[in-house]
Amino acid sequence: MTGDIDIKERKKRLRKEIIDKRNNLSITERFDASKRIKDTLYSLPEFKDAKRVHFFVSFGSEVITSEMIKDAIKMGKSVVVPFVDREKKELRLSEIKDFFKELEAGYWGILEPKKEYRREASIDDVDLMVMPGVAFDEKGHRLGYGMAFYDKLLSSRKRNMPLIAIAFDMQVVDDVPCERHDILIDKVVTEKRVIDVKEGLKAKG
């Protein structure tokens, strides 16, 4: 029990530290880095091969995903974004076809599909999950915002698909505290590098 409390406290401290640092990035730094991240993500075979892609809709000082979403739709990809089912306190997915027309501020002020534009999709129809997060390490551990929304969503899937996180390089740390229910990421794309978790583990093993 004490160990669980210690991990939660370590997560809380790391979450605050990284968000504070990320908030200090200028808008120009975030735009430039997000453009580089997008170019790298689009060059990956996992993205090229995916017919249906999940993107998170960025908020605050996160990697900016609006252009990624709009361009993926233009490329003919089926794009799904999350919305929060407030009664069940879980994430659900909906296909989006028009970024400007179909979204409105929802849970936490994050943009999500308006009710009249919801086209619900199953997690098992998604070919690639582009994942958000606060901090990551090279072993594939991810620190989210503390709501466990993505852990719950991904634990319900019946098939595996690539999980690729996008983050600024300053969000990659030596060690993310992890618990049993935490889902592991396959790759992390930053403005400076692609961290391939499996290749890294193989190299170390």
NORLIN-V243144 format. One record per run of one state. SS is the DSSP state (2 for helix, 1 for strand, 0 for the rest). FROM is the first residue (numbers start at 1). TO is the last residue. If there is no record, write none. Layout:
BEGIN
ss:SS from:FROM to:TO
ss:SS from:FROM to:TO
END
This chain:
BEGIN
ss:0 from:1 to:1
ss:2 from:2 to:23
ss:0 from:24 to:26
ss:2 from:27 to:43
ss:0 from:44 to:44
ss:2 from:45 to:49
ss:0 from:50 to:51
ss:1 from:52 to:54
ss:0 from:55 to:65
ss:2 from:66 to:74
ss:0 from:75 to:77
ss:1 from:78 to:85
ss:0 from:86 to:89
ss:1 from:90 to:96
ss:0 from:97 to:98
ss:2 from:99 to:102
ss:1 from:103 to:105
ss:0 from:106 to:106
ss:2 from:107 to:109
ss:0 from:110 to:110
ss:1 from:111 to:113
ss:0 from:114 to:114
ss:2 from:115 to:117
ss:0 from:118 to:119
ss:1 from:120 to:121
ss:0 from:122 to:122
ss:2 from:123 to:125
ss:0 from:126 to:127
ss:1 from:128 to:131
ss:0 from:132 to:134
ss:1 from:135 to:136
ss:0 from:137 to:141
ss:1 from:142 to:143
ss:0 from:144 to:148
ss:2 from:149 to:155
ss:0 from:156 to:161
ss:1 from:162 to:166
ss:0 from:167 to:168
ss:2 from:169 to:171
ss:1 from:172 to:172
ss:0 from:173 to:186
ss:1 from:187 to:189
ss:0 from:190 to:193
ss:1 from:194 to:196
ss:2 from:197 to:204
ss:0 from:205 to:205
END
